[in-house]
Amino acid sequence: MDMPEVIPVCYCGNPAKLNTSWSNDNPGRRFSRCKKFGNAFRKPCWFFSWFDPPLTPHLRVVLLGLLKKVKALEDARKRERRTWFWYL
């Protein structure tokens, strides 16, 4: 029997939202934070918690390489579409 995931509750009492980091330091690593995290709110909530453990250096390099390849393919596809529309 699987254990249900526990949804963390932030400092203001709301369920924290699960997000995914795409930074170079933590690509693909999930974390929870309050929807009111940061300075943009009148009363910000500073709740933040990592959901996944830190990446190994090798996994970080592999993920960043894959993300770079995906970005290059997306850029090439955009250029191809622009060229195709140019000939219409």
Secondary structure, 3 states (H helix, E strand, C coil): CCCCCCCCECCCCCECEEEECCCCCCCCCEEEECCCCCCCCCCCCCCEEECCCCCCHHHHHHHHHHHHHHHHHHHHHHHHHHHHHHCC
